[in-house]
Amino acid sequence: MHQDIYTLSSEIVDETAAAIPTLATSLGIAGYDHEWGDLSPSGLEALADLRRDQLRRVAGLPAAADQWARLAVDVVTAELERDLGFHEAGEDLRELNSIASPLQDLRDAFDQMDTETVEGWSNIASRLEKLPGALEQYAESLSLSQERGQTVARRQVVEGVRQARNHSGDDSHFNTFPAAAAGVVGESLARRIEVGVASARAAYGTLANFLEQQYLPRATERDGVGRDRYVMHAARFLGSEVEPISTYEWGWSEVERLRGRMVDVSEEILPGGELADALELLLTDPERAAKSQDEFRDLMLERQEIALRELDGTHFDVPEPVRAIDVKMTPPGGPLGAYYYQPSEDFSRPGTVYWSKGDQQQIPLFDEVTTAYHEGFPGHHLQVGLQLTAGDRFSRMQKVMVWYSGSGEGWALYAEDLMEELGYLEKPDYVMGKLASEMLRACRVVIDIGSHLELLIPDDQPFHPGERWTFDAGVEMLEAYAAQDHDLSVSEMNRYLGWPGQAISYKVGQQAIRDLRSEEQSRLGGDYDQKAFHARLLEVGAVGLDTLRSHVRDA
């Protein structure tokens, strides 16, 4: 009996969950929360062999029966080829950066695990016990990439050492586990957790020593990865090939446009003052800030819930499971910022917006309101939720594993536009926050491309004209143009330099959606239906931009 893409896709998800247990945890697939994947060179090659076999099986399927089956084949094939290309370029052996590498993944996996039951804590204990072996395999792969002359930049290693030391130190989040387990587990399991915490902390200390003493001395001093690697990495995030020089020039035009709007709005906030003064007021005025992380969390959750109630049925049709959303604060020690974590496959775990504010208690609100709509509803939460509830139209793999930040982050940034249009940024403060958010993404375009390709800043710009990009120049631009505080700007620059091509996906994706909307409005004139346009845009999920454009234009 011949398989179809939907049956095969489900098999691929199960096979991948077994090979990458941390992925299974993030997807809410039970049975793997006590394990780690094999991060050694042989383990990465075995995963690549699995991808090759999966591609072979997809290619051997009979012809797709309809447009959705054809889409499923195209999306699954692109996802497998993307992962395999990353491996064949040796990139999986040198995954070390400040935000999205095994260094963070192995620690962050615990945040998604069950802490309410004995079984959940038993799984946590098992992972704590096995963490030294996983980190040892990770170091083995980094060593091999170093032997091949494929090291990452010194700056990323230094930040990796800092994070590993934090996970091994007295302030390690691992230290909170015994108290959290108290009252849930018995004496024997409690002891396993205590011993496991000590073992996990020691393992991160060993990794820190390896990075500092063996890897760092041979790390490259150059932050930029060069044009070829940059284009390859950017395509993984966009699902479309980018031309970096023209995109760099367009990014500067967006910086200029947004700067003009920010000056205009600053006059509403502080009449007669300068833009810098208005931004300083928004950042420092205690009356414009939450007084604690608990208060901040409650305010951001309330925003989500109001938007869901009011926009469901009028601007979007929101399935019932997607109407549940949560907001949480992360423990100190990791990179600062906000991010969204999708629901489990069965929605037993709701979609959640996480904010990382370190030790900060007084939190300015002006730029966080638009962040709430970006990360939550109607941004990531709506798009991911619709993807998960797509029913028979989507393959299982497309529902739970496929997410390109070009269309995903592009939609979320476009959602900020939409919430301004709909009046949800009801204060000039929040409009300024939205403009600062978009300015941040425009700055990312010029900083990311400029830094990795070692380009010059245009002579006609007021910001360091004719100079070559440096780390400090990037930090300065984020502070002066995008109203980012210093610590967050440093964290952002580490992120861009360690994650080439990801930072541009927000603005490039947003513009792709804006262009599609303009095309639709021009084509339909008075018959243009914005709710219908958004439904068609979202019904295909967070696929590559090339696939998204084809779907919207051909529908």
C-alpha positions in Angstrom: 0.0 0.0 0.0 1.4 3.4 -1.0 1.9 6.0 1.6 0.8 9.6 1.2 2.6 12.7 2.3 0.5 13.0 5.4 1.2 9.6 6.7 4.9 9.9 5.9 5.1 13.3 7.5 3.7 12.0 10.8 6.4 9.2 10.7 9.1 11.8 10.1 7.9 13.8 13.1 8.0 10.7 15.3 11.4 9.7 14.0 12.8 13.2 14.5 11.4 13.3 18.1 13.1 10.1 18.9 16.4 11.4 17.5 16.2 14.8 19.1 14.5 14.4 22.5 14.7 18.2 23.3 12.6 18.8 20.2 10.1 16.2 21.5 9.9 18.1 24.7 9.3 21.4 23.0 6.5 19.8 20.9 4.9 18.1 23.9 5.6 14.6 22.4 5.7 12.2 25.4 8.2 9.5 26.0 11.5 11.3 25.5 11.7 13.8 28.4 14.3 11.6 30.2 16.8 11.6 27.3 19.2 13.8 25.3 20.0 13.5 21.7 23.5 12.4 20.5 25.5 15.7 20.0 28.7 13.9 19.0 30.0 14.0 15.4 28.8 10.5 14.9 25.4 11.4 16.3 25.1 14.4 14.0 26.0 12.2 11.0 23.4 9.6 12.1 20.8 12.4 12.1 21.9 13.5 8.6 21.6 9.9 7.4 18.0 9.9 8.8 17.3 13.1 6.9 18.7 11.5 3.7 16.4 8.5 4.1 13.4 10.7 4.8 14.1 12.7 1.7 14.4 9.5 -0.3 11.0 8.3 1.0 9.3 11.7 0.2 10.7 11.6 -3.3 9.3 8.1 -3.8 5.7 9.1 -3.0 3.0 9.0 -5.7 2.0 12.3 -7.3 0.2 14.6 -4.9 -3.6 14.7 -5.3 -4.4 18.4 -4.7 -2.8 21.8 -3.9 -2.5 21.1 -0.2 -0.8 17.7 -0.7 1.6 19.4 -3.2 2.2 22.1 -0.6 2.9 19.4 2.0 5.5 17.7 -0.2 7.2 21.0 -1.0 7.3 22.2 2.6 8.6 18.8 4.0 11.2 18.6 1.3 12.4 22.1 1.8 12.7 21.5 5.6 14.7 18.3 5.2 17.0 19.8 2.6 17.5 22.9 4.8 18.6 20.8 7.7 20.8 18.5 5.6 22.5 21.4 3.8 23.3 22.9 7.2 25.0 19.6 8.2 26.9 19.2 4.9 28.3 22.7 5.3 29.7 21.6 8.7 27.6 24.2 10.5 26.1 21.8 13.0 29.6 20.9 14.3 30.3 24.5 15.2 27.0 25.6 16.7 28.1 27.9 19.5 26.6 31.4 20.0 25.0 33.6 22.6 21.4 32.7 22.0 20.5 29.5 20.0 23.0 26.7 20.2 23.2 23.5 22.3 24.8 25.5 25.1 21.4 27.2 25.6 19.2 24.4 24.4 20.3 21.9 27.0 19.6 24.3 29.8 16.4 25.7 28.3 14.8 22.2 27.8 14.2 22.0 31.6 11.9 25.1 31.3 9.4 23.1 29.2 9.3 20.0 31.4 6.6 18.9 33.8 7.2 19.9 37.4 3.8 19.0 38.7 4.1 15.2 39.0 6.5 12.6 40.2 7.0 11.3 36.7 7.9 14.8 35.5 10.6 15.2 38.2 11.8 11.7 37.5 12.4 12.8 33.9 14.2 15.9 35.2 16.4 13.8 37.4 17.3 11.5 34.5 18.2 14.5 32.3 20.3 16.0 35.1 22.2 12.8 35.5 22.8 12.5 31.7 23.7 16.1 31.1 27.4 15.6 31.6 27.5 13.1 28.8 25.5 15.4 26.5 27.8 18.3 27.1 30.8 16.1 26.6 29.4 15.1 23.2 28.8 18.7 22.3 32.4 19.6 23.2 33.6 16.7 21.0 31.8 18.2 18.0 33.2 21.6 18.7 36.7 20.1 18.9 36.3 18.5 15.5 35.1 21.7 13.9 38.1 23.4 15.4 40.5 20.8 14.0 38.9 21.5 10.6 39.6 25.2 11.0 35.9 26.0 11.4 35.8 27.9 14.6 33.3 30.5 15.7 34.3 34.1 16.6 36.1 34.8 19.9 33.3 37.0 21.0 30.8 34.2 20.9 33.1 31.9 22.8 33.6 34.5 25.6 29.8 34.9 25.9 29.5 31.1 25.9 32.0 30.8 28.8 30.0 33.5 30.7 26.7 31.6 30.3 28.3 28.2 31.2 29.9 29.7 34.3 26.5 31.1 35.3 24.9 27.7 34.9 27.6 26.2 37.0 27.8 28.9 39.7 26.1 29.6 43.0 23.3 31.6 41.2 22.6 28.7 38.8 18.9 28.2 38.0 19.6 24.5 38.6 19.8 25.3 42.3 16.1 26.1 42.4 15.1 22.5 41.4 15.3 20.8 44.9 12.9 23.4 46.5 10.6 23.3 43.5 10.4 19.5 43.8 9.7 19.6 47.5 6.2 18.4 48.4 5.9 16.6 45.0 8.6 13.9 45.3 9.7 11.4 47.9 13.0 11.2 49.7 14.7 9.0 47.2 13.8 11.1 44.1 14.6 14.3 46.0 18.1 13.0 46.6 18.5 12.1 42.9 17.6 15.6 42.0 20.0 17.1 44.5 22.9 14.9 43.2 21.8 15.6 39.6 21.9 19.4 40.2 25.4 19.1 41.5 26.4 17.0 38.5 24.8 19.4 36.0 26.5 22.4 37.5 29.8 20.6 37.5 29.3 19.6 33.8 28.6 23.2 32.8 31.8 24.2 34.7 33.7 21.6 32.7 32.3 22.9 29.5 33.3 26.5 30.5 36.8 25.3 31.1 36.9 23.5 27.8 35.7 26.6 26.0 38.0 29.0 27.8 41.2 26.9 27.8 41.0 24.8 24.6 38.6 26.4 22.2 39.1 30.1 22.8 42.8 30.3 22.1 42.1 29.1 18.5 38.9 31.1 17.9 38.8 33.5 15.1 39.0 37.2 15.9 36.7 38.2 13.0 33.0 38.5 13.9 31.7 38.5 10.3 31.1 35.2 8.5 31.5 36.7 5.0 29.0 36.9 2.0 28.7 33.2 1.1 28.0 31.9 4.6 25.8 34.9 5.3 23.6 34.2 2.2 23.3 30.5 3.1 22.3 31.3 6.7 19.9 34.0 5.7 18.1 31.6 3.3 17.6 29.2 6.1 15.6 31.8 8.0 13.8 33.4 5.1 13.0 30.5 2.8 14.2 32.8 0.0 17.6 34.0 -1.2 18.5 37.5 -0.3 20.7 39.9 -2.2 22.6 41.5 0.7 23.9 44.7 -0.9 20.5 46.0 -2.1 18.9 44.8 1.1 21.5 46.8 3.1 20.7 49.9 1.0 16.9 49.4 1.6 17.6 49.0 5.3 19.1 52.4 5.4 16.1 54.0 3.7 13.9 52.4 6.3 16.1 53.8 9.1 15.6 57.3 7.6 11.9 56.9 7.3 11.3 55.7 10.8 13.6 58.3 12.3 11.4 61.0 10.8 8.2 59.5 12.3 9.9 59.1 15.7 10.8 62.8 15.7 7.2 63.7 15.0 5.8 61.5 17.8 8.4 62.7 20.2 6.8 66.2 19.9 3.5 64.7 21.3 5.3 63.1 24.2 7.6 66.1 25.1 6.5 69.2 23.2 9.6 71.3 22.4 12.0 68.6 23.4 14.4 66.6 21.3 13.8 62.9 20.4 16.6 61.8 22.7 14.9 63.6 25.6 11.5 62.0 24.9 13.1 58.6 24.8 15.0 59.3 28.0 11.7 60.2 29.6 10.0 57.0 28.5 12.9 55.0 29.8 13.2 56.6 33.2 9.8 58.0 34.2 8.6 55.7 37.0 5.0 56.6 36.2 5.5 55.0 32.8 6.9 51.8 34.2 5.7 48.6 36.0 7.0 48.5 39.5 7.9 44.8 39.6 8.2 41.8 37.3 4.9 40.4 38.7 3.1 43.6 37.9 4.7 43.7 34.4 3.7 40.1 33.8 0.1 40.8 34.8 -0.2 43.9 32.5 1.2 42.0 29.5 -1.2 39.1 30.0 -4.1 41.4 30.3 -3.2 43.0 27.0 -3.2 39.6 25.4 -6.6 38.6 26.8 -8.3 41.9 25.8 -7.0 41.7 22.2 -8.1 38.1 21.9 -11.6 38.9 23.1 -12.1 42.0 20.9 -10.5 40.8 17.7 -11.8 37.3 17.6 -14.7 37.2 15.1 -14.1 40.7 13.8 -10.7 40.7 12.3 -9.7 37.0 12.8 -11.4 33.7 13.4 -9.6 32.3 16.4 -10.0 28.5 17.1 -11.0 27.7 20.7 -7.7 26.1 21.7 -5.8 29.2 20.6 -7.8 31.4 22.9 -5.6 30.3 25.9 -2.3 32.2 26.3 0.1 32.7 29.2 3.0 35.1 30.1 6.0 34.1 32.2 9.2 35.7 33.3 12.4 33.7 32.9 15.1 33.3 35.6 18.1 35.7 35.5 21.3 34.6 33.7 20.3 34.1 30.1 20.2 36.6 27.2 17.8 39.5 27.7 14.6 39.9 25.6 11.3 38.3 24.9 10.3 35.2 23.0 7.3 33.0 22.3 7.0 29.3 23.0 4.4 27.4 21.0 1.7 25.2 22.6 2.1 21.5 22.8 0.7 19.6 19.9 -2.5 18.8 21.9 -2.7 22.3 23.5 -2.4 20.9 27.0 0.4 23.4 27.4 -0.7 26.8 26.2 1.3 29.1 24.0 3.4 31.3 26.3 5.3 34.6 25.9 8.5 34.6 28.0 10.2 37.8 29.0 13.8 37.8 30.2 14.5 41.0 32.3 17.3 39.7 34.5 17.2 41.4 37.9 15.3 44.5 36.6 12.2 45.4 38.6 11.1 48.8 37.3 10.3 48.0 33.7 9.4 50.8 31.2 6.2 50.0 29.4 6.4 52.1 26.3 8.1 49.6 24.0 6.7 46.4 25.7 3.1 46.9 24.7 3.9 46.4 21.0 6.2 43.5 22.0 3.3 41.8 23.6 1.3 42.0 20.4 4.4 40.8 18.4 5.2 37.8 20.6 1.6 37.0 21.6 -1.7 37.8 19.9 -2.1 38.6 17.1 1.5 37.9 16.4 3.2 34.6 16.9 0.5 33.1 19.0 -2.2 33.5 16.4 0.0 32.3 13.5 1.4 29.3 15.3 -2.0 28.4 16.7 -3.7 28.5 13.3 -0.9 26.3 12.0 -1.4 23.8 14.8 -5.2 23.7 14.2 -5.0 23.5 10.4 -6.6 20.1 10.3 -6.2 17.8 7.3 -4.8 20.6 5.1 -1.4 20.5 6.7 0.9 17.6 7.2 1.9 17.0 10.8 5.4 18.1 10.1 4.2 21.4 8.8 2.0 21.9 11.8 4.6 21.3 14.5 8.1 21.6 13.0 8.1 24.0 10.1 8.7 27.7 11.0 10.6 30.2 8.9 11.3 33.4 10.7 10.9 35.3 7.5 7.2 34.7 7.4 6.9 34.1 11.2 8.7 37.1 12.4 7.5 39.1 9.4 3.9 38.4 10.4 4.6 39.3 14.0 6.2 42.6 13.0 3.3 43.3 10.6 1.0 42.5 13.5 2.5 45.5 15.3 1.6 47.6 12.3 -1.9 46.3 12.4 -2.4 47.0 16.1 -1.4 50.6 15.5 -3.9 50.8 12.7 -6.7 49.3 14.9 -6.0 51.8 17.8 -4.5 49.4 20.3 -1.5 51.7 20.8 -3.6 54.2 22.5 -0.9 56.5 23.8 1.9 58.3 22.0 4.2 56.4 24.3 3.1 53.1 22.8 3.3 54.4 19.2 6.9 55.5 20.0 7.5 52.0 21.3 6.2 50.5 18.1 8.3 52.8 16.0 11.3 52.0 18.2 10.6 48.3 17.7 10.5 48.7 14.0 13.5 50.9 14.1 15.3 48.1 15.9 14.5 45.8 13.1 15.6 48.3 10.5 18.9 48.8 12.5 19.2 45.0 12.5 19.2 44.9 8.7 22.1 47.4 8.3 24.0 46.2 11.4 23.7 42.5 10.6 24.6 42.7 6.9 27.1 45.4 7.4 28.9 43.6 10.2 29.0 40.1 8.6 30.0 41.5 5.2 32.3 44.1 6.7 30.7 46.9 4.7 31.1 50.7 5.1 28.4 52.9 6.5 27.2 55.1 3.7 28.8 58.5 3.4 25.5 60.3 3.4 24.4 59.0 6.8 24.8 61.1 10.0 25.9 58.0 11.9 29.6 57.4 11.5 29.6 58.1 7.7 32.2 56.2 5.7 33.3 54.1 8.7 33.4 50.3 8.8 31.1 48.5 11.2 32.4 47.5 14.7 30.7 45.9 17.7 30.8 49.2 19.5 29.2 51.1 16.6 26.4 48.6 16.5 25.7 49.0 20.2 25.8 52.8 19.8 23.2 52.7 17.0 20.9 50.4 18.9 21.0 52.9 21.9 20.7 56.1 19.8 18.3 55.0 17.1 16.2 52.2 18.7 16.0 53.3 22.3 17.6 50.1 23.6 19.4 50.2 27.0 23.1 49.4 27.0 22.9 45.9 28.4 20.3 44.8 26.0 22.2 46.4 23.1 25.3 44.5 24.0 23.2 41.3 24.2 21.6 42.1 20.8 25.0 42.6 19.1 26.2 39.3 20.5 23.1 37.7 19.0 23.5 39.2 15.6 27.1 38.2 15.3 26.5 34.7 16.4 23.3 34.1 14.4 24.0 35.5 10.9 20.9 36.2 8.8 18.3 35.8 11.5 18.1 39.4 12.5 17.1 40.7 9.0 14.2 38.2 8.8 11.8 40.4 10.7 12.0 43.5 8.5 12.4 41.6 5.3 9.4 39.4 6.1 7.3 42.4 7.2 8.0 44.1 3.9 7.1 41.0 1.9 3.7 41.0 3.7 3.2 44.7 3.1 4.0 44.2 -0.6 1.5 41.4 -0.8 -1.2 43.5 0.8 -0.5 46.4 -1.5 -0.8 44.1 -4.5 -4.1 42.7 -3.2 -5.5 46.2 -2.6 -4.5 47.3 -6.1 -5.9 44.2 -7.7 -9.3 44.2 -5.8 -9.8 47.9 -5.2 -13.1 48.4 -3.3 -13.6 44.7 -3.0 -10.4 44.3 -0.9 -11.3 42.4 2.3 -8.6 42.7 5.0 -9.9 39.8 7.2 -10.0 37.5 4.1 -6.5 38.6 3.1 -5.2 37.9 6.6 -6.9 34.5 6.6 -5.3 33.5 3.3 -1.9 34.8 4.5 -2.1 32.8 7.7 -3.7 29.6 6.3 -0.4 28.5 4.8 1.6 28.7 8.1 5.1 30.1 8.6 6.5 28.7 5.4 9.4 30.2 3.4 8.7 33.6 1.8 8.9 32.2 -1.7 6.2 29.6 -0.9 4.1 32.3 0.9 4.2 34.7 -2.0 3.2 31.9 -4.5 0.3 30.8 -2.3 -1.2 34.3 -1.7 -0.8 35.3 -5.4 -2.2 32.1 -6.8 -5.2 31.8 -4.4 
